[in-house]
Amino acid sequence: MNPATDREAIPEPQNPLGVDGIEFIELATSRPQALGSALETLGFRPIARHRSRAVALYRQGTMNLIVNAQPADIPRVVVPTERPVISAFALRVRDARYAHRRALELGAWEIPVRAQAMEINIPAIHGVGESLVYFVDRYDEFSIYDIDFRAIPTVDPHPEAIADMHYFGIVQYVKPDRTADWAEFYSQLMGFTPLPRDVRFGIMPSGLLLESPCRTFFLQLIEPEDSARFAHMDEHLQRIGIGTPDVLAAVASLEKRGVGFLATDRVKPSERGALTRPLEGGMMFELVKSQPPGARSR
């Protein structure tokens, strides 16, 4: 994914929900300390813990990452296991209540209210598999973390990002011949725009790219090359894409911290991108050449 791509031929997408980026990505695991240690090698820092749930907030630069070890309390959501999985992501929107209502009117599946007394209710819908998509409209002076989380004393609440790293997007695995269905889901409900098939970023060439209506991040839909092997797998959110203006500089900094990167004939670090070796429980992260959203040319 390379934001240097000429966008003049791509129509300006509509943004009916006022989407303004990713507020957080959530990882579910029954081994939060082990996953937390792996995230710290990537530069994330634990800055707060939930007041009533086994949930921690990690941050690096503009990236918020939730580690959720709370047992599932409603049906059809991710159950934390030893292997970490991407269980949810939250979209920043202009009006969370409106965004949620519109999504339901267009056919999205609602989830029951999960907030307890004195907690913020963050509206959400079901996403791929057992994942959730949240809608958040409190992210400026007052955020969703101000009420539900307790800050960890002596920890900098705004740790600097390594090599200007920022969220670039999320990769989703879909079953054979399901790309069009999911492209319609994200386009109709949230205003994402499918990009031409010849538009490619990073070093992972397959799949269809969907650009967010705010033009600050992407979703990548990938169908398996080996459909027989995928027949035993459910559709799911596979990995997180992290942007950086200088991939090789980011790789060098992360390697000094103990992060390994794949280096094979097909996949190896380059100026375009890099893929980490599996971290705790098999979780992998993808680096992609990208300017931070505020620095990208329009």
C-alpha positions in Angstrom: 0.0 0.0 0.0 1.7 3.2 -1.2 0.0 6.6 -0.7 2.3 8.0 -3.4 -0.3 6.4 -5.9 -1.9 9.1 -8.1 -5.4 9.6 -6.6 -6.6 12.1 -9.2 -8.5 9.3 -11.1 -10.2 8.1 -7.9 -13.4 9.8 -7.1 -13.7 11.5 -3.7 -15.6 8.9 -1.6 -18.7 9.8 0.4 -18.4 9.9 4.1 -22.0 9.6 5.4 -20.9 8.6 9.0 -18.2 11.2 9.3 -15.6 8.4 9.7 -12.3 10.0 11.0 -9.9 7.1 11.4 -9.3 4.2 13.7 -9.8 4.9 17.4 -8.6 1.5 18.6 -7.9 -2.1 17.6 -8.7 -4.8 20.1 -6.8 -8.1 20.6 -8.4 -10.9 22.7 -6.2 -13.4 24.5 -6.2 -15.4 27.7 -2.5 -14.6 28.2 -2.5 -10.8 28.4 0.9 -10.5 30.1 2.7 -12.5 27.4 1.0 -10.6 24.6 1.7 -7.3 26.4 5.4 -8.1 26.5 5.4 -8.8 22.8 3.6 -5.5 22.1 6.2 -3.6 24.1 8.9 -4.9 21.8 6.9 -3.2 19.0 7.0 0.1 21.0 3.5 0.0 22.5 3.2 0.9 26.2 0.5 0.0 28.7 -0.9 3.3 29.9 -4.3 2.3 31.6 -6.4 -0.5 32.9 -10.1 -0.9 32.8 -11.9 -0.2 36.1 -14.0 -3.4 36.1 -12.8 -5.7 33.3 -9.6 -7.6 32.5 -8.8 -5.1 29.8 -5.7 -2.9 29.3 -5.0 0.0 27.0 -1.7 0.1 25.1 -0.6 3.1 23.1 2.2 4.3 20.8 1.9 7.6 19.1 -1.6 7.9 17.7 -2.3 4.1 17.9 -4.5 2.8 20.7 -4.5 -1.0 21.1 -6.8 -2.8 23.6 -5.7 -6.1 25.1 -8.9 -7.9 26.2 -8.7 -11.0 28.5 -12.3 -10.7 29.8 -14.3 -13.8 29.4 -17.0 -13.4 26.7 -20.3 -12.2 28.3 -22.6 -12.3 25.3 -23.0 -14.8 22.5 -21.2 -14.7 19.1 -18.2 -12.7 20.2 -14.6 -13.7 20.5 -13.7 -15.9 23.4 -10.1 -15.1 24.7 -7.8 -18.0 24.1 -4.0 -18.5 24.3 -3.7 -17.5 20.6 -4.3 -13.8 20.3 -6.9 -12.7 17.7 -8.1 -9.3 16.4 -11.5 -9.2 18.1 -12.7 -5.7 17.2 -11.8 -2.3 15.8 -13.4 1.0 16.5 -14.1 3.7 14.0 -14.1 7.4 14.9 -17.3 8.9 13.7 -19.1 12.2 13.8 -22.1 10.8 15.8 -21.9 7.3 17.2 -25.6 6.9 17.8 -26.5 7.9 14.3 -23.7 5.7 12.8 -25.0 2.7 14.8 -28.6 3.3 13.8 -27.8 3.8 10.1 -25.8 0.5 10.1 -28.7 -1.4 11.6 -31.1 0.1 9.1 -28.9 -1.2 6.3 -28.9 -4.7 7.7 -26.0 -4.9 10.2 -26.4 -7.2 13.3 -26.7 -5.4 16.6 -24.9 -6.7 19.8 -26.5 -6.4 23.2 -25.5 -3.6 25.5 -22.4 -4.6 27.5 -21.8 -1.5 29.6 -22.2 -1.8 33.3 -23.3 0.9 35.7 -21.2 4.1 35.4 -19.6 2.8 32.2 -19.8 4.4 28.7 -21.9 2.4 26.3 -20.0 2.2 23.0 -22.4 1.1 20.2 -21.2 -1.7 18.0 -22.3 -4.1 15.3 -21.1 -7.6 14.4 -18.2 -7.7 11.9 -16.5 -10.6 10.2 -16.6 -13.9 12.1 -17.1 -13.1 15.8 -15.4 -9.7 15.6 -17.1 -6.4 16.4 -17.0 -2.9 14.8 -17.5 -0.1 17.4 -18.5 3.5 16.7 -16.8 6.2 18.8 -17.5 9.9 18.8 -15.5 10.9 21.9 -11.9 11.2 21.0 -10.8 14.8 21.3 -10.6 16.6 24.7 -12.8 14.0 26.3 -12.3 10.3 25.3 -13.9 6.9 26.1 -10.9 6.1 28.3 -11.4 9.0 30.7 -14.3 7.2 32.5 -13.8 3.5 32.0 -10.0 3.3 32.6 -7.6 4.1 35.4 -4.2 5.5 34.3 -1.1 3.6 35.3 0.9 5.9 37.6 4.2 7.2 36.4 3.6 6.1 32.8 3.7 8.6 30.0 0.1 8.5 28.6 1.4 9.6 25.1 4.5 7.4 24.3 6.2 8.5 21.2 5.9 6.4 18.1 8.9 4.6 16.7 9.8 5.8 13.2 6.5 7.8 13.0 4.5 4.5 13.0 0.7 4.8 12.7 -2.3 2.6 11.9 -2.4 1.8 8.2 -5.2 -0.7 8.1 -6.4 -4.2 8.8 -6.2 -7.4 6.7 -9.3 -9.6 6.6 -9.4 -13.2 5.3 -12.6 -14.1 3.4 -13.8 -17.3 2.0 -13.6 -18.0 -1.8 -15.8 -15.8 -3.9 -16.8 -13.7 -0.9 -14.8 -10.6 -1.7 -17.6 -8.8 -3.4 -20.0 -9.5 -0.5 -17.6 -8.0 2.0 -16.7 -5.0 -0.3 -20.4 -4.2 -0.5 -20.8 -4.6 3.3 -18.1 -2.0 4.0 -19.1 0.3 1.1 -22.8 0.4 1.8 -22.6 0.6 5.6 -19.5 2.7 6.2 -18.6 4.4 2.9 -15.4 2.5 2.0 -14.2 2.7 -1.6 -12.8 -0.3 -3.5 -9.5 0.7 -5.2 -8.5 -0.5 -8.7 -7.0 -4.0 -8.7 -3.7 -2.7 -9.9 -3.3 -0.4 -6.8 -0.8 -2.2 -4.5 0.9 -1.2 -1.2 3.6 -2.9 0.8 5.0 -6.3 -0.1 1.8 -8.4 0.2 0.3 -8.4 -3.4 -3.0 -10.2 -3.1 -6.5 -9.1 -2.2 -8.8 -6.1 -2.8 -8.1 -2.8 -1.1 -10.8 -0.7 0.4 -10.0 2.9 1.3 -11.8 4.5 4.2 -14.0 7.4 3.5 -11.7 9.7 5.5 -8.8 8.4 3.4 -6.6 7.7 6.4 -6.6 3.9 6.5 -7.4 0.8 4.5 -9.0 -2.6 4.7 -7.6 -5.5 2.6 -9.8 -8.4 1.7 -7.8 -11.6 0.9 -9.2 -14.8 -0.5 -7.0 -17.9 0.1 -4.8 -19.2 -2.7 -5.4 -22.7 -1.3 -9.2 -22.9 -0.9 -9.1 -26.5 0.4 -6.8 -25.5 3.2 -9.0 -22.5 4.1 -12.2 -24.6 4.1 -11.5 -25.5 7.8 -11.0 -21.8 8.8 -13.6 -19.2 9.5 -13.5 -15.7 8.0 -11.6 -13.4 10.3 -9.4 -10.3 10.8 -5.9 -11.6 10.2 -3.4 -8.9 10.9 -2.7 -5.2 11.6 -1.0 -3.0 9.1 1.3 -0.3 10.5 2.4 2.6 8.4 5.8 4.3 8.5 7.5 6.9 6.2 10.7 4.8 6.3 10.1 1.1 6.5 13.8 0.1 6.6 14.5 2.6 9.4 11.5 1.1 11.4 12.7 -2.4 10.7 16.2 -1.5 12.0 14.8 0.1 15.2 12.4 -2.8 15.9 15.1 -5.4 15.3 17.2 -3.7 18.0 14.2 -4.3 20.3 14.1 -8.0 19.5 11.4 -8.0 16.7 12.2 -10.5 13.9 11.1 -10.1 10.3 10.5 -12.6 7.6 13.2 -12.8 5.0 12.5 -15.3 2.2 12.6 -15.3 -1.6 9.0 -14.1 -1.7 8.7 -11.9 1.4 11.5 -9.8 2.8 11.9 -6.2 4.2 12.1 -3.5 1.5 11.4 0.2 1.1 7.8 -0.8 0.4 7.1 -2.9 3.4 8.0 -5.8 5.8 6.3 -8.6 7.7 7.2 -9.5 11.3 7.9 -13.0 12.3 5.1 -14.5 14.4 5.1 -12.8 17.9 3.3 -14.1 21.0 0.8 -16.8 19.9 1.5 -16.4 16.2 0.4 -12.7 15.9 2.1 -11.0 12.9 2.2 -7.3 12.0 2.8 -5.7 8.6 4.8 -2.6 8.0 3.8 -0.5 5.0 5.4 2.7 3.6 3.0 5.5 4.4 3.0 9.0 5.7 1.0 9.7 8.8 -2.5 10.8 8.0 -2.0 14.4 8.7 1.0 14.5 6.4 -0.5 12.8 3.4 -1.1 14.8 0.3 -4.7 15.0 -0.7 
